[in-house]
Amino acid sequence: MERHVLSVLVKNSSGVLSRVSGLFMRRGFNIDSLSVGKTENPELARITITLMGGDEVLDQFIKQLNKLQEVIKVIKLTPDNSVVRELVLIKIKADATERAAINDVAKIFRCKVVDLDKECLTLELTGDDSKVSALIKLMEEYGVKEIVRTGLAAIERGSKEISSYGDYFEEEYVG
């Protein structure tokens, strides 16, 4: 089983996310992460989907996605052609004696302390999966109270834009 990251450009309208996620449910796919937001064009949104599976099944799923009326373009991103990041918030048990040590680790990872009280602190980190996982593992020694992960956000490297692929792309949406 391989990890796949899909970048899906869709019309920014109500119900799109439900229809896209419904395809996963009907096909028995499990979504590892899903993030969605507006693009530079307010009429469009980008959905980043991370899932595990074989290439043959993934190809069939991409074909099904492309059949949805609201889907403009689907591309599979690979590690060598994309920038992939995730945001994580980690609430950690931290009394006064542990804060300095936790802060030292936070500096190494270029984290921000975004909340602090007598019993805990909250760190914010943006990075790839390995960086996020490494920080979580180190913080377990102090006692992780809560973790919130956003899921992946991904974009192709370089100057190529998702709208430059041509096939299936509707001219009315070109910048």
Backbone torsions as a table, in degrees:
resi	resn	phi	psi	omega
1	MET	NA	131.4	-176.3
2	GLU	-114.2	148.6	175.8
3	ARG	-84.2	131.9	178.9
4	HIS	-120.9	139.2	175.9
5	VAL	-119.8	120.8	179.2
6	LEU	-109.9	137.5	172.6
7	SER	-109.3	119.2	-173.5
8	VAL	-120.1	117.0	176.3
9	LEU	-92.2	125.2	-175.6
10	VAL	-132.8	161.9	171.1
11	LYS	-67.6	137.6	-178.9
12	ASN	-83.8	81.8	-179.3
13	SER	-139.0	160.4	-177.6
14	SER	-65.3	142.4	176.7
15	GLY	90.1	-9.7	-177.4
16	VAL	-63.5	-47.9	-178.4
17	LEU	-61.2	-38.8	178.9
18	SER	-63.4	-43.2	-179.7
19	ARG	-67.5	-39.8	179.1
20	VAL	-66.5	-48.1	-179.0
21	SER	-67.7	-28.5	176.3
22	GLY	-62.2	-33.5	176.0
23	LEU	-61.5	-40.4	178.9
24	PHE	-61.9	-46.2	-177.8
25	MET	-61.1	-47.3	-178.2
26	ARG	-64.1	-29.5	-178.5
27	ARG	-92.8	-2.9	179.0
28	GLY	76.0	19.1	177.7
29	PHE	-81.7	147.4	171.3
30	ASN	-105.5	126.7	177.5
31	ILE	-84.0	120.6	176.8
32	ASP	-74.6	-42.4	174.4
33	SER	-152.9	154.3	-177.8
34	LEU	-146.8	124.3	173.7
35	SER	-133.3	146.7	-176.2
36	VAL	-145.5	145.2	177.6
37	GLY	-169.4	165.7	177.5
38	LYS	-65.4	157.7	176.7
39	THR	-105.9	-169.4	176.2
40	GLU	-63.9	-20.2	175.9
41	ASN	-105.4	115.4	-176.0
42	PRO	-62.4	-13.6	177.3
43	GLU	-82.4	-8.2	-176.4
44	LEU	-122.6	152.7	173.4
45	ALA	-131.0	156.2	176.4
46	ARG	-118.4	131.2	176.0
47	ILE	-110.3	127.2	173.7
48	THR	-107.3	120.7	-176.0
49	ILE	-117.7	130.3	174.5
50	THR	-115.8	128.8	180.0
51	LEU	-148.5	162.0	177.2
52	MET	-107.4	140.6	177.0
53	GLY	166.6	174.4	178.4
54	GLY	-81.8	160.6	-177.4
55	ASP	-63.6	-39.5	-176.9
56	GLU	-63.9	-45.1	179.5
57	VAL	-67.2	-40.1	178.8
58	LEU	-61.5	-44.4	178.9
59	ASP	-59.1	-41.7	178.2
60	GLN	-64.1	-40.9	-180.0
61	PHE	-65.2	-40.0	178.3
62	ILE	-62.4	-40.7	177.2
63	LYS	-61.3	-41.0	178.4
64	GLN	-65.3	-41.3	177.3
65	LEU	-59.4	-44.9	-178.3
66	ASN	-63.9	-18.9	177.9
67	LYS	-79.0	-18.9	178.6
68	LEU	-68.4	133.8	-175.9
69	GLN	-59.4	-34.5	-176.0
70	GLU	-81.6	-13.6	-178.6
71	VAL	-82.6	124.2	-179.4
72	ILE	-94.3	-43.6	-178.8
73	LYS	-156.9	142.5	175.9
74	VAL	-125.9	128.1	172.8
75	ILE	-129.7	146.0	174.8
76	LYS	-92.0	124.3	178.4
77	LEU	-93.1	141.5	177.0
78	THR	-116.1	156.8	-177.8
79	PRO	-55.8	-33.9	-177.5
80	ASP	-81.2	-13.5	-178.9
81	ASN	-117.0	15.3	-175.7
82	SER	-147.1	160.1	172.3
83	VAL	-108.0	124.9	-175.6
84	VAL	-125.2	128.2	179.8
85	ARG	-138.5	158.1	177.2
86	GLU	-140.4	147.3	174.5
87	LEU	-105.1	136.0	176.5
88	VAL	-132.5	140.6	170.5
89	LEU	-114.2	127.5	-177.8
90	ILE	-125.0	119.1	175.4
91	LYS	-94.2	124.4	-172.2
92	ILE	-124.0	138.8	172.0
93	LYS	-63.1	127.8	-176.9
94	ALA	-157.2	99.9	173.0
95	ASP	-82.6	178.6	-174.9
96	ALA	-56.8	-32.7	-177.2
97	THR	-75.8	-22.6	-177.7
98	GLU	-96.8	-15.3	-173.3
99	ARG	-60.5	-40.7	-178.3
100	ALA	-62.7	-44.8	179.7
101	ALA	-63.3	-43.2	178.4
102	ILE	-63.8	-41.2	179.6
103	ASN	-64.0	-35.8	176.5
104	ASP	-62.3	-43.9	177.3
105	VAL	-64.6	-41.8	179.4
106	ALA	-58.9	-40.3	179.1
107	LYS	-64.1	-41.0	179.3
108	ILE	-60.6	-40.2	-178.8
109	PHE	-86.4	-1.8	-176.1
110	ARG	59.1	41.8	176.2
111	CYS	-84.6	166.3	171.3
112	LYS	-116.9	138.8	168.2
113	VAL	-84.9	116.7	-175.0
114	VAL	-107.3	-9.9	176.5
115	ASP	-158.0	146.4	-176.7
116	LEU	-150.6	135.1	169.3
117	ASP	-142.6	-169.7	-174.5
118	LYS	-62.6	-31.9	-171.4
119	GLU	-109.9	-15.6	-176.7
120	CYS	-154.9	168.0	171.4
121	LEU	-139.3	159.0	-179.3
122	THR	-120.2	127.5	177.7
123	LEU	-103.6	148.5	174.0
124	GLU	-120.0	130.6	179.1
125	LEU	-138.1	138.8	171.4
126	THR	-118.8	131.6	178.7
127	GLY	179.3	-173.6	177.2
128	ASP	-80.5	173.6	-174.0
129	ASP	-57.8	-40.5	-177.5
130	SER	-67.6	-37.1	178.4
131	LYS	-67.3	-45.3	179.1
132	VAL	-62.0	-46.3	-179.6
133	SER	-63.9	-38.7	179.2
134	ALA	-64.1	-42.1	178.7
135	LEU	-64.5	-44.5	179.6
136	ILE	-58.7	-44.9	-179.5
137	LYS	-61.2	-42.7	178.3
138	LEU	-65.8	-36.0	-177.1
139	MET	-75.8	-18.7	178.7
140	GLU	-59.2	-29.9	178.7
141	GLU	-62.7	-28.7	-180.0
142	TYR	-90.3	-22.2	-178.9
143	GLY	106.2	98.1	178.5
144	VAL	-82.0	124.8	179.0
145	LYS	-90.5	-41.0	-179.2
146	GLU	-152.6	150.3	173.6
147	ILE	-134.5	135.9	172.4
148	VAL	-129.1	122.6	178.7
149	ARG	-116.5	139.7	-176.5
150	THR	-80.9	-21.6	-167.7
151	GLY	91.4	168.4	-174.2
152	LEU	-76.5	144.0	164.3
153	ALA	-117.5	133.3	-174.6
154	ALA	-142.9	148.9	178.5
155	ILE	-148.2	149.5	179.1
156	GLU	-68.5	145.7	176.1
157	ARG	-71.9	158.5	173.3
158	GLY	78.5	-163.0	-172.6
159	SER	-90.4	-7.2	-179.5
160	LYS	-69.1	132.5	179.5
161	GLU	-108.8	155.5	-179.3
162	ILE	-59.4	-30.7	-179.1
163	SER	-74.6	-11.2	-177.3
164	SER	-84.8	1.0	-177.0
165	TYR	-76.2	-18.8	175.1
166	GLY	83.1	-76.8	-173.8
167	ASP	-57.0	140.4	178.5
168	TYR	69.2	-7.7	-175.1
169	PHE	-87.2	127.6	-177.9
170	GLU	-81.3	129.8	-176.8
171	GLU	-56.9	-30.7	-177.0
172	GLU	-64.0	-17.4	-178.5
173	TYR	-99.3	-3.4	179.9
174	VAL	-68.2	129.1	-176.2
175	GLY	-35.5	NA	NA
